[in-house]
Amino acid sequence: MIEVRDEGKGVPPEMLERIFDPFFTTKDGGTGLGLAVVHQIVTQHGGKVEARMNAGAGMTFAVRLPRSPGGAR
């Protein structure tokens, strides 16, 4: 598992369920493809991406990938 945390303005709770949708963005001039591509790559490798709001400000994204058979532990 890898977690990335920021202290930005975050995402409004009513939009949280859409942040991995292609072309959805909360930024002026954004393409809405960044998180959609991350989600697709992680999913194709049998993993999961989760997003949650931090207490106070910002977001935390957790990327969980399965261990590969016979891989490093």
A tleap script that builds the chain and sets N, CA, C and O, in Angstrom:
source leaprc.protein.ff14SB
mol = sequence {
  NMET ILE GLU VAL ARG ASP GLU GLY LYS GLY
  VAL PRO PRO GLU MET LEU GLU ARG ILE PHE
  ASP PRO PHE PHE THR THR LYS ASP GLY GLY
  THR GLY LEU GLY LEU ALA VAL VAL HIE GLN
  ILE VAL THR GLN HIE GLY GLY LYS VAL GLU
  ALA ARG MET ASN ALA GLY ALA GLY MET THR
  PHE ALA VAL ARG LEU PRO ARG SER PRO GLY
  GLY ALA CARG
}
set mol.1.N position { 0.848 -1.172 0.000 }
set mol.1.CA position { 0.000 0.000 0.000 }
set mol.1.C position { 0.893 1.233 0.000 }
set mol.1.O position { 1.906 1.295 0.696 }
set mol.2.N position { 0.490 2.201 -0.793 }
set mol.2.CA position { 1.149 3.499 -0.842 }
set mol.2.C position { 0.076 4.541 -0.570 }
set mol.2.O position { -1.006 4.493 -1.155 }
set mol.3.N position { 0.375 5.486 0.321 }
set mol.3.CA position { -0.551 6.586 0.575 }
set mol.3.C position { 0.098 7.905 0.198 }
set mol.3.O position { 1.275 8.141 0.474 }
set mol.4.N position { -0.686 8.757 -0.435 }
set mol.4.CA position { -0.250 10.105 -0.783 }
set mol.4.C position { -1.254 11.056 -0.146 }
set mol.4.O position { -2.464 10.911 -0.319 }
set mol.5.N position { -0.736 12.025 0.591 }
set mol.5.CA position { -1.591 12.951 1.329 }
set mol.5.C position { -1.224 14.381 0.969 }
set mol.5.O position { -0.047 14.714 0.826 }
set mol.6.N position { -2.242 15.227 0.822 }
set mol.6.CA position { -1.971 16.644 0.596 }
set mol.6.C position { -2.803 17.475 1.566 }
set mol.6.O position { -3.654 16.948 2.283 }
set mol.7.N position { -2.550 18.761 1.580 }
set mol.7.CA position { -3.275 19.659 2.477 }
set mol.7.C position { -3.978 20.756 1.687 }
set mol.7.O position { -4.165 21.866 2.185 }
set mol.8.N position { -4.367 20.441 0.457 }
set mol.8.CA position { -5.064 21.399 -0.397 }
set mol.8.C position { -6.504 21.596 0.027 }
set mol.8.O position { -6.889 21.279 1.152 }
set mol.9.N position { -7.299 22.130 -0.901 }
set mol.9.CA position { -8.699 22.411 -0.564 }
set mol.9.C position { -9.572 21.165 -0.578 }
set mol.9.O position { -10.705 21.207 -0.100 }
set mol.10.N position { -9.075 20.064 -1.112 }
set mol.10.CA position { -9.841 18.826 -1.121 }
set mol.10.C position { -10.931 18.824 -2.180 }
set mol.10.O position { -10.932 19.646 -3.097 }
set mol.11.N position { -11.846 17.899 -2.040 }
set mol.11.CA position { -12.947 17.729 -2.983 }
set mol.11.C position { -14.243 17.800 -2.176 }
set mol.11.O position { -14.345 17.164 -1.126 }
set mol.12.N position { -15.215 18.546 -2.637 }
set mol.12.CA position { -16.492 18.590 -1.920 }
set mol.12.C position { -17.079 17.178 -1.780 }
set mol.12.O position { -17.024 16.391 -2.725 }
set mol.13.N position { -17.637 16.855 -0.615 }
set mol.13.CA position { -18.150 15.499 -0.372 }
set mol.13.C position { -19.124 15.005 -1.440 }
set mol.13.O position { -19.121 13.820 -1.774 }
set mol.14.N position { -19.950 15.891 -1.976 }
set mol.14.CA position { -20.927 15.463 -2.986 }
set mol.14.C position { -20.260 15.095 -4.319 }
set mol.14.O position { -20.906 14.496 -5.179 }
set mol.15.N position { -19.001 15.436 -4.502 }
set mol.15.CA position { -18.283 15.110 -5.741 }
set mol.15.C position { -17.308 13.946 -5.572 }
set mol.15.O position { -16.751 13.456 -6.554 }
set mol.16.N position { -17.103 13.509 -4.348 }
set mol.16.CA position { -16.091 12.494 -4.058 }
set mol.16.C position { -16.290 11.202 -4.851 }
set mol.16.O position { -15.316 10.597 -5.300 }
set mol.17.N position { -17.529 10.779 -5.024 }
set mol.17.CA position { -17.780 9.512 -5.721 }
set mol.17.C position { -17.494 9.594 -7.220 }
set mol.17.O position { -17.473 8.566 -7.898 }
set mol.18.N position { -17.274 10.794 -7.745 }
set mol.18.CA position { -17.051 10.956 -9.190 }
set mol.18.C position { -15.589 11.209 -9.571 }
set mol.18.O position { -15.285 11.313 -10.759 }
set mol.19.N position { -14.688 11.311 -8.612 }
set mol.19.CA position { -13.335 11.778 -8.935 }
set mol.19.C position { -12.536 10.838 -9.832 }
set mol.19.O position { -11.549 11.261 -10.434 }
set mol.20.N position { -12.938 9.584 -9.934 }
set mol.20.CA position { -12.238 8.654 -10.818 }
set mol.20.C position { -12.910 8.537 -12.183 }
set mol.20.O position { -12.458 7.762 -13.026 }
set mol.21.N position { -13.977 9.290 -12.413 }
set mol.21.CA position { -14.664 9.274 -13.707 }
set mol.21.C position { -13.843 10.047 -14.741 }
set mol.21.O position { -13.342 11.133 -14.448 }
set mol.22.N position { -13.703 9.490 -15.951 }
set mol.22.CA position { -12.992 10.232 -17.009 }
set mol.22.C position { -13.662 11.582 -17.280 }
set mol.22.O position { -14.887 11.687 -17.340 }
set mol.23.N position { -12.843 12.584 -17.439 }
set mol.23.CA position { -13.234 13.952 -17.787 }
set mol.23.C position { -13.921 14.709 -16.655 }
set mol.23.O position { -14.397 15.824 -16.872 }
set mol.24.N position { -13.986 14.137 -15.456 }
set mol.24.CA position { -14.522 14.885 -14.318 }
set mol.24.C position { -13.381 15.670 -13.685 }
set mol.24.O position { -12.331 15.104 -13.379 }
set mol.25.N position { -13.578 16.944 -13.493 }
set mol.25.CA position { -12.547 17.776 -12.875 }
set mol.25.C position { -13.175 18.847 -12.008 }
set mol.25.O position { -14.291 19.300 -12.261 }
set mol.26.N position { -12.438 19.244 -10.978 }
set mol.26.CA position { -12.856 20.362 -10.138 }
set mol.26.C position { -11.964 21.572 -10.390 }
set mol.26.O position { -12.123 22.610 -9.747 }
set mol.27.N position { -11.025 21.439 -11.328 }
set mol.27.CA position { -10.070 22.512 -11.614 }
set mol.27.C position { -10.401 23.212 -12.924 }
set mol.27.O position { -10.790 22.576 -13.904 }
set mol.28.N position { -10.240 24.531 -12.923 }
set mol.28.CA position { -10.364 25.271 -14.179 }
set mol.28.C position { -9.236 24.836 -15.105 }
set mol.28.O position { -8.067 24.855 -14.718 }
set mol.29.N position { -9.578 24.450 -16.308 }
set mol.29.CA position { -8.560 24.044 -17.266 }
set mol.29.C position { -8.067 22.621 -17.093 }
set mol.29.O position { -7.173 22.192 -17.823 }
set mol.30.N position { -8.620 21.879 -16.151 }
set mol.30.CA position { -8.217 20.486 -15.960 }
set mol.30.C position { -8.833 19.587 -17.026 }
set mol.30.O position { -9.875 19.910 -17.595 }
set mol.31.N position { -8.183 18.460 -17.291 }
set mol.31.CA position { -8.713 17.525 -18.284 }
set mol.31.C position { -9.593 16.459 -17.647 }
set mol.31.O position { -10.441 15.874 -18.320 }
set mol.32.N position { -9.401 16.202 -16.366 }
set mol.32.CA position { -10.170 15.162 -15.699 }
set mol.32.C position { -9.708 13.765 -16.053 }
set mol.32.O position { -10.464 12.806 -15.901 }
set mol.33.N position { -8.478 13.636 -16.522 }
set mol.33.CA position { -7.996 12.314 -16.913 }
set mol.33.C position { -6.986 11.719 -15.932 }
set mol.33.O position { -6.790 10.503 -15.932 }
set mol.34.N position { -6.352 12.520 -15.112 }
set mol.34.CA position { -5.294 12.026 -14.220 }
set mol.34.C position { -5.732 10.894 -13.311 }
set mol.34.O position { -5.162 9.804 -13.363 }
set mol.35.N position { -6.723 11.132 -12.488 }
set mol.35.CA position { -7.172 10.101 -11.560 }
set mol.35.C position { -7.864 8.947 -12.273 }
set mol.35.O position { -7.801 7.808 -11.810 }
set mol.36.N position { -8.525 9.226 -13.397 }
set mol.36.CA position { -9.155 8.152 -14.169 }
set mol.36.C position { -8.097 7.184 -14.705 }
set mol.36.O position { -8.304 5.970 -14.693 }
set mol.37.N position { -6.986 7.707 -15.165 }
set mol.37.CA position { -5.897 6.861 -15.682 }
set mol.37.C position { -5.258 6.072 -14.543 }
set mol.37.O position { -4.995 4.879 -14.692 }
set mol.38.N position { -5.009 6.718 -13.417 }
set mol.38.CA position { -4.448 6.014 -12.256 }
set mol.38.C position { -5.368 4.869 -11.850 }
set mol.38.O position { -4.911 3.748 -11.630 }
set mol.39.N position { -6.662 5.152 -11.751 }
set mol.39.CA position { -7.628 4.126 -11.361 }
set mol.39.C position { -7.605 2.949 -12.332 }
set mol.39.O position { -7.625 1.793 -11.911 }
set mol.40.N position { -7.564 3.240 -13.621 }
set mol.40.CA position { -7.558 2.175 -14.627 }
set mol.40.C position { -6.298 1.315 -14.525 }
set mol.40.O position { -6.387 0.088 -14.568 }
set mol.41.N position { -5.141 1.934 -14.392 }
set mol.41.CA position { -3.880 1.180 -14.303 }
set mol.41.C position { -3.858 0.298 -13.061 }
set mol.41.O position { -3.521 -0.884 -13.138 }
set mol.42.N position { -4.217 0.872 -11.922 }
set mol.42.CA position { -4.208 0.106 -10.673 }
set mol.42.C position { -5.204 -1.047 -10.738 }
set mol.42.O position { -4.889 -2.157 -10.309 }
set mol.43.N position { -6.393 -0.802 -11.263 }
set mol.43.CA position { -7.406 -1.846 -11.387 }
set mol.43.C position { -6.937 -2.968 -12.307 }
set mol.43.O position { -7.156 -4.142 -12.010 }
set mol.44.N position { -6.299 -2.624 -13.412 }
set mol.44.CA position { -5.809 -3.638 -14.351 }
set mol.44.C position { -4.728 -4.524 -13.723 }
set mol.44.O position { -4.480 -5.634 -14.195 }
set mol.45.N position { -4.092 -4.036 -12.670 }
set mol.45.CA position { -3.076 -4.830 -11.973 }
set mol.45.C position { -3.640 -5.512 -10.729 }
set mol.45.O position { -2.886 -5.988 -9.881 }
set mol.46.N position { -4.962 -5.556 -10.624 }
set mol.46.CA position { -5.608 -6.252 -9.510 }
set mol.46.C position { -5.627 -5.457 -8.220 }
set mol.46.O position { -5.844 -6.021 -7.147 }
set mol.47.N position { -5.404 -4.156 -8.309 }
set mol.47.CA position { -5.361 -3.321 -7.118 }
set mol.47.C position { -6.588 -2.462 -6.941 }
set mol.47.O position { -7.598 -2.625 -7.626 }
set mol.48.N position { -6.475 -1.546 -6.008 }
set mol.48.CA position { -7.586 -0.684 -5.655 }
set mol.48.C position { -7.041 0.694 -5.281 }
set mol.48.O position { -5.988 0.802 -4.652 }
set mol.49.N position { -7.763 1.743 -5.670 }
set mol.49.CA position { -7.418 3.110 -5.290 }
set mol.49.C position { -8.566 3.642 -4.446 }
set mol.49.O position { -9.734 3.520 -4.817 }
set mol.50.N position { -8.228 4.225 -3.321 }
set mol.50.CA position { -9.243 4.800 -2.440 }
set mol.50.C position { -8.892 6.250 -2.155 }
set mol.50.O position { -7.717 6.601 -2.051 }
set mol.51.N position { -9.896 7.080 -2.030 }
set mol.51.CA position { -9.704 8.493 -1.710 }
set mol.51.C position { -10.543 8.830 -0.493 }
set mol.51.O position { -11.689 8.398 -0.367 }
set mol.52.N position { -9.958 9.601 0.393 }
set mol.52.CA position { -10.718 10.057 1.552 }
set mol.52.C position { -10.277 11.471 1.926 }
set mol.52.O position { -9.136 11.874 1.701 }
set mol.53.N position { -11.211 12.196 2.497 }
set mol.53.CA position { -10.925 13.552 2.929 }
set mol.53.C position { -10.172 13.498 4.255 }
set mol.53.O position { -10.476 12.675 5.118 }
set mol.54.N position { -9.192 14.377 4.407 }
set mol.54.CA position { -8.459 14.483 5.666 }
set mol.54.C position { -9.254 15.343 6.638 }
set mol.54.O position { -10.023 16.213 6.228 }
set mol.55.N position { -9.066 15.099 7.905 }
set mol.55.CA position { -9.637 15.998 8.911 }
set mol.55.C position { -8.901 17.330 8.771 }
set mol.55.O position { -7.671 17.362 8.804 }
set mol.56.N position { -9.615 18.391 8.620 }
set mol.56.CA position { -8.983 19.699 8.455 }
set mol.56.C position { -8.966 20.134 7.011 }
set mol.56.O position { -9.789 20.951 6.597 }
set mol.57.N position { -8.040 19.599 6.239 }
set mol.57.CA position { -7.924 19.996 4.828 }
set mol.57.C position { -7.234 18.916 4.030 }
set mol.57.O position { -6.463 18.121 4.567 }
set mol.58.N position { -7.518 18.897 2.743 }
set mol.58.CA position { -6.816 18.006 1.830 }
set mol.58.C position { -7.422 16.626 1.701 }
set mol.58.O position { -8.502 16.335 2.216 }
set mol.59.N position { -6.680 15.786 0.991 }
set mol.59.CA position { -7.129 14.436 0.661 }
set mol.59.C position { -5.998 13.442 0.915 }
set mol.59.O position { -4.822 13.806 0.944 }
set mol.60.N position { -6.380 12.189 1.096 }
set mol.60.CA position { -5.428 11.087 1.133 }
set mol.60.C position { -5.879 10.069 0.100 }
set mol.60.O position { -7.045 9.677 0.062 }
set mol.61.N position { -4.936 9.645 -0.739 }
set mol.61.CA position { -5.185 8.608 -1.726 }
set mol.61.C position { -4.352 7.396 -1.347 }
set mol.61.O position { -3.147 7.508 -1.120 }
set mol.62.N position { -4.993 6.244 -1.279 }
set mol.62.CA position { -4.310 4.993 -0.966 }
set mol.62.C position { -4.360 4.095 -2.194 }
set mol.62.O position { -5.426 3.860 -2.762 }
set mol.63.N position { -3.202 3.599 -2.594 }
set mol.63.CA position { -3.094 2.661 -3.714 }
set mol.63.C position { -2.686 1.317 -3.118 }
set mol.63.O position { -1.637 1.198 -2.484 }
set mol.64.N position { -3.522 0.318 -3.329 }
set mol.64.CA position { -3.247 -1.033 -2.823 }
set mol.64.C position { -3.061 -1.961 -4.013 }
set mol.64.O position { -3.935 -2.069 -4.874 }
set mol.65.N position { -1.922 -2.626 -4.053 }
set mol.65.CA position { -1.623 -3.590 -5.107 }
set mol.65.C position { -1.340 -4.938 -4.482 }
set mol.65.O position { -0.748 -5.008 -3.405 }
set mol.66.N position { -1.756 -6.017 -5.142 }
set mol.66.CA position { -1.467 -7.349 -4.593 }
set mol.66.C position { 0.019 -7.681 -4.786 }
set mol.66.O position { 0.683 -7.169 -5.688 }
set mol.67.N position { 0.502 -8.542 -3.920 }
set mol.67.CA position { 1.871 -9.034 -4.102 }
set mol.67.C position { 1.886 -9.930 -5.324 }
set mol.67.O position { 0.923 -10.649 -5.591 }
set mol.68.N position { 2.966 -9.887 -6.054 }
set mol.68.CA position { 3.069 -10.786 -7.195 }
set mol.68.C position { 3.506 -12.160 -6.708 }
set mol.68.O position { 4.286 -12.260 -5.761 }
set mol.69.N position { 3.010 -13.226 -7.346 }
set mol.69.CA position { 3.404 -14.571 -6.931 }
set mol.69.C position { 4.911 -14.736 -7.036 }
set mol.69.O position { 5.498 -14.480 -8.088 }
set mol.70.N position { 5.532 -15.162 -5.951 }
set mol.70.CA position { 6.981 -15.366 -5.948 }
set mol.70.C position { 7.788 -14.079 -5.920 }
set mol.70.O position { 9.011 -14.110 -6.055 }
set mol.71.N position { 7.111 -12.945 -5.744 }
set mol.71.CA position { 7.782 -11.657 -5.744 }
set mol.71.C position { 8.440 -11.351 -4.407 }
set mol.71.O position { 8.361 -12.135 -3.461 }
set mol.72.N position { 9.090 -10.194 -4.350 }
set mol.72.CA position { 9.751 -9.760 -3.120 }
set mol.72.C position { 8.725 -9.547 -2.019 }
set mol.72.O position { 7.591 -9.152 -2.290 }
set mol.73.N position { 9.107 -9.799 -0.817 }
set mol.73.CA position { 8.196 -9.633 0.319 }
set mol.73.C position { 8.665 -8.542 1.215 }
set mol.73.O position { 8.025 -8.256 2.226 }
savepdb mol mol.pdb
quit
